[in-house]
């Protein structure tokens, strides 16, 4: 059993599925309208009522998946949580209510997951490129992909809830206001429209609630059989504007729940059609949560996108592969010796492995403070497959792998990740010191034992006697690593 939870800006969704014989079979779906984007203020604060609504929803979701192991549950938060000034203030009680960790995904990673869900729900034709447009509550993701892989990914900071609040905050609808709003919204799409149109696509697919709702309206008005077309959109728009006010909108096929935000969603869709030159778009039943499910399956097998992303970073930044592998070999040997005592997980081992391969990434900028440069790149790049917390975790390990560890190095991490971050940082530091001279990967007699906050590192006396620089480095570690609150003893 697997479960995927999507904390969207309009609705929270949960999908429970059984993975058997290489296929996912949906066994349960839950959806609740939370309208989280309504509670977000200009300073990144969240309205108390909306916050409570979100936590109550997560508690109900948590009851449904109480018996599913944590490694088979993945919850992702999108635009509104990304925009919170203090996301941890929301995530800590949210994780408690759900009973599982919640990841924040960047806009482009959200786009990748959306495409993955759509591509699996509607298997692509060989060689064909697809445009997928996902209008959420707070943002809109635009993707061009081929097969199951994305070619272009963009995230626009406009969605059905955000667009309604931004352009029709007082509820009034008029043709002039609509025209001005479409022009303004189109600017967001025009930043990448030329690139997308030059690449081209053979079919366009819409995902998520807004596109489904508009497709149903088109069908109910007998404009199409469920698709959205450039000819149908103006007819729907004119019918909507005749209402004069959001509260008076009455469109065939439109649910009462969707009515308060349909104006913003339709406006964003019209801007996208105009900017990208769309003529016809089919609607998919799949979206982000299905993509998360398939991504979990990929991670558990041999299709973890994070592995390919790390390899791409190694290539892009010209990292010394031989040295990276030396450090990785030794640090994983240390990890395997202490994992049980420190209760470290297979996921921790993966993160440590990737940090070892990427620890010299910052050298492409400068040798001085290269650990700072590397950490900045990892924290602020769009890295496919990684959540924001995973990137910040990697960045923290790279930042702490040499020189003095600042007290603030783990500030961005949730409390649940702090013990592992401290422990993995110590292991990585030791492996880097052991290979400072780019020595052979196999260090004879290397052994480690962990007892609470003490790590005992055992090295042959002869090996140490022949390496005075290593001795000096190890002797200086207590002063450099005080922020990690761990003691390393050399025997």
N, C-alpha and C positions, 0 to 999 in steps of 0.2 A: 504494500500500500504506500502511495505517495500523496503528498498534499502540497498545493501551491496556493499562496495567499497574495493577492494584489491589493495593496493599500493605495487606491487611486484617489485623485483629487475630488471626484464626484461619488464614486461607489467603491465599496470594498467587496472583493470577490474571493471566493475560495473554491478550488476544484480538488476533489479527492479521486484518485485513480488507482487502478490495479495494473501493475506492470507484469505481464506474463507472455511467454513465448515471443518476446521481442516487440510486443505491442502494448500500448496504453489503452485501458478501457475505463472510461469515466464512470464512477459509481455514485458520485454525489456532487451537487453544486449548491453553494450558498451565495447570496448577493444581498447587500443592504446599501441603501442610499445614505451616505454620511455627509456629503457635500463639504468636505474638509476645506476646500478652497474658499468657501464663504467665510470661514473663521480666520483667515490669514489677513493680518493688517500690514500696513506699509513698512513697519519696522521689524517684520518677521515674527510677530507674536501670534498666538493662537487663542481664539475666543474660548472661554472656559466651558460654555455650553457645547460647542462643537467638539472640544477635547473629550468631554464626558461621553458624548454620543459615539465617538470613535472607540473609546475604551470599552464601552458596553458591547459594541459590536464585536470587538476582538475577543472579549470574554466568551461570547456565544460561539464564535468560531473555535476558540480553544477547547471548549467542551467537546465539540465534534471530533477533534483530532487528538484527544487526550491519550489515546492508546497507540498512536503512531510514533515510532522512535524519532528522536530529534534529527538524526541525519537523513531522514526521509521527508522532512518538512522544510520548505523554503518560503519565507515571507519577504516580499520586496516592497519598499515604499518609493513613491515616485515624486512628481513635481512639488506638491505642497510641502512634504517633509523636507525635500531638498532646500526649499526656500526659508525654512524656519531659522531664526537667529540662533536658537539653542536647541538643536534637534534632539540631543540626549535628554532634555527635560521632558520631551514627549515619549521618546523611545523607551526609556526605563520603565515607566508604568505600562506602556503598550506591550512590551515584551513580557511583563509580569501577567498582564491580562490574558495574552495569547498563550503563554507558557512555552514560547519558542523565541529564538533570536529573530530580529528583523533587520534586513539589509537595506541600505539606501542605494539605489542604482542611479547613475548619471543618465542624462537624456539620451545619449547615443547608445549606451548599454541597454536602456529601455527599448530603444528602436530595434536593436539586434534581437532581443527576446520576443518582441512583437512579431517580427518577420519570421522567426523560427516557428512560432505558434501557427501563423497563417500558412507557411509553407508546408507544414506537416498536415494541416487540416485539408488543404487543397494542393495535392502533390503537383509540383511544377513540371512543365513540359521541358524536355531536354534542350538546353541552349537558350531558352527564352528568358528574357529579363522581365521582372515585375516591378511595378511601383506599388508600394503598400503605404496607405495613409491612415494613421490612427489618431482620431481626435478624442483626447481625453478631457478630463475636467479642467486641468490646469495647463496642459501642454499638448502639442500636436507633433507626432513623430512621422517623418517622411523617409522612406527607405527604398532604394533600388537594390534588388538582389537577383541572383541567378542560382537556380537549384535551391540548396539550403543555406547558401552563403550570401552575406550582404556585400554590395559593392559600394554603396554610398549610404550614409546615415546622418540625419539632421534632426534636431529637436527645436521646435518653435515655441516660445513662451506665450502661447495663446491656446485656450481650450474652451469648452462649452460654458463652464462656470466662470472662468476668468474673463472670457470674452463678453458674457452677459453683464457681469459686474462693471467691466471697463467701459463698455459702449452704451449700455442701457441701464445704468445704475438706478435711475429714477423710474424705470419701468416703461417709459414712453417710447413708442415706435414711430418713425417717420421716414419718408423716402430720402430726405436730405441727410438725416443723421446716418441712415444706412449706407448711403453712397460714400460719405466721408469716412465711415468706419471701414468699409471694404478697401478703400484706397490705403488707409493706414495699415490695415492688417496685411495687405498684399506686399507691403515693403518687407515684412518678415520673410516671406517666401521668395521674394525676388533676389535675396542674397545668394541663393544657390540654384534658382530656377534655370539659369542658362546652362549650368553644369549638368543638371538633371536632363534637360531637354536635349542636349547634345549627345548624352549617353543613350537616351531613349529606352523604351520599354514596349513590350508586346501586349501587356494587359495591366490594368490598374485594379487594385482591390482595397476596399475600405474595411477598417476594423473598429471594434469597440461600439459603445452604446449610441453615440451620436449618429454615426453612419448607419447603424441598424435602424434607428428611429426614422431617419430621413428616407431610407430605402422603403420602409413600411408606409410612410406617408405617400411616397411616389406611387406605390402599388395601390393604396386605398383611393387615391385620386385618379387611378387608371392612367397614369402618365407612363409607367413602365410596369414590368412584372417583378419589380423588386430591386432592379439596378438603379443607379443614380446617373443621370445624364445632364449634359450642358443645356439641353432644351427644357428639361423638367425643372431644374433649379429655379429659374426666374418665375415659373408658375407657382411653385411652393412659396417663394419669397413674397410674391405679390399677395398671396392669400394670407400670409403671416402679417404683413404690414397693414392689411385692411383692419386688423384688430385694433390698432392704435395704442394698445397697452399690453404688456406681457400677460397680465391677469386675464385678459379677454381673448387670448389666442385659442382658437378652436380649429384644429386641422384634423382631417380624417386620418385615423390610424395612430394619432399621437396620444400617448398615455398621460394621465394627470401628473404622474411623477416626473416625467420628462419636460412638461410644459414650461416650468420656470427657467429652464436653461436652453431651450431649443433655439432661441434667437441667436445667442452667442455661437452655438454650434453650427447653425446654418450659415452664419456670416463667415466663420473661419473656413467652412467648406467652399463657399463661393469664392473667397480669396484664393484658396488653393487651386480650384478649377481654373480661375482666370490666369493666375501666375504661371501655372505649369502647362496650360493649354490642354487640360483634360476634356475629353468628350464623353467618356462612359466609364463607370466604375462599378464593379460588382461588389457585393458585401459578404464578408466572411463572418462565420460564427465564432471563430477562434481569435485570440488576442494574446495579451501579455501572460496571463496565468497559464495558458497551454504552452507557451514558449518556455516558461519557467520549468514546467514538468519535463519537457524534452531536454532542456539544458541539464536538469538533474540526472536524467538517464545518460546523457553524454559524459557528464563528470564521472559517473560510476563506471563507465566503460573506457574505451580508448579514444573518445572524441571530446576531451576536455578542452574547450576553447582557450582556457587560460594558459595551457602548455604552449599552444601556437603563438599566443601573444608574448610570452616570455622569450621564446625563440626569436620572434621578430624584433624585440627590444635589443637582444644581444647582437643581432645583425646590424640594426639601425645605428647603434651607438658604438660599434666597433670594439666590443668588449673582448678582452683576452680570454678566449674560450678555455685554453689549457689551464690557466690559473684559476678560472672560475670552477672548473671541474675538480681541481686539486682541493680547493676549499670546500666544495660541495661534498666530496668523498669523505673528508675528515669530519665535517660537521654532522653528517648523517650517521657516521659511526658513533660519535658522541651522543647524538640524539637517541639512537637505539639502546644505548647503555643506561640512559637515565629516564626514558619515556615512562616506564611503569611507576617509578618512584615519584615523578612529578605529575603523573596522570595526564600526560600529553597525548594528543590524538593523531590519527592519520592525517587529518587536515593541517594540524600544526607541522607535521613533517613536510607536507607539500609546500607550505609557506616558507619554511626554513630552506628547503631546497631551492626555491625560486629566489629567495633573498641572497643565497650564496652565489647563484649564477649572475645576479644583477648588482652585487655590492660595489663593483667598480664602474658602474654606469656613469657616474658623475665625472670620471676622468676625461670624457669627451669635451668638457667645458674647461676644467683646470685641475691641476693636482692639489693645489691649496684648497682645503675644505671640500674635497670632492664628495665626501659623504653627505654634505649639506646639499650640493647640487643634485646628486642622485636622488635623495629623498624628495626634493622639490619636484623633480620630473615625475617620479612615481606617484606622488600625491595629486598632481594636477593634470596628468595626461588622461586622454580617453583610452582606456586599455580594455579591449573586448574580453568579456567573460568575468571581469572583476567587479564586485560591488565597491562602493565608496569606502566602506570599512576595511575591505580586503586591501585596497590600495593604500589606505592610511596605515594599515598593519605592516605591509611590505616597506613602506616609506620609513616607518619608525625603526624597523630592524636595520635598514641600510644607514639611517642617520646615526644609530647607536653603535655601529660596528667598529668605530675607531675614534681615537681622541676621547676627550672628556664627554661623558653622557650628560646632556642638560636635563634638568628636572622636568622641563616641559615636553620632553620627547614623546610621551604617550598621552598628551592632553586630549588629542582628538579621538582616542579610542574609548569605547564603552568599557565599563568596569569589568564586565565578564571576560574581556580579552587581556586585561592587564597582567595577571599571573603568567600566562603563556608568553606574552610579549617580553617580559623581563627575563624569563628563563631562556627563551630562544636567542635573545640578544647576547647573553653571556656565552652561549655555545658558539654563536657566529663570531664573536670577538676572539675567542680562543682559536678557532680554526684559521682565522685570518692571520693571527700572530704566528701560528705554527708554520704558515706558508709565506711569511713575509719575504723570504729569500727565494721564492718560487721553487721550493724544493719538491722532491718526489711526493706523490700523493699518499703513499703508504708509509705511515710513521710507525715503526716497530714498537710494540709495547704500549701503545696509546690506550688508556683506560680511564673511565670516569665513573664515579659513584655519587649519587645525589641523596642527601639526607636533609629534608626540610629546606631551609634557605642556604644550605652549605653544599657546594660542589667540590668534590675532591678529584683533582686531575693527577693521574699517575703517568709519569714519564721515566724511562730508564735514566739512571744517573749519568751514564756515559753520554747519552744523547744530549742531556742538558749541559754537561761539562764542555762539550764541543761547540756550544752555541751561546756565547756570552750575551749577544744581542737579545736572544729570546729570553734569557734569564732576566735581563734588565727590563724588558717589556712586561714580563709576568709580574715582576716586583712592583711595577708602577700601576698595575691594574686596580688595586683597592681604591686608590685616590681617584682614578678615572671613572670608576663604575659605582660610586657611592649612591647615585640616583637609582640604581637597579635594586638596591637593598638585598643583594646576594653576596655571599662570601665564597671566594675561590681559594682553595688550598692546593698547593703543588707538593706532591710526595714522590 
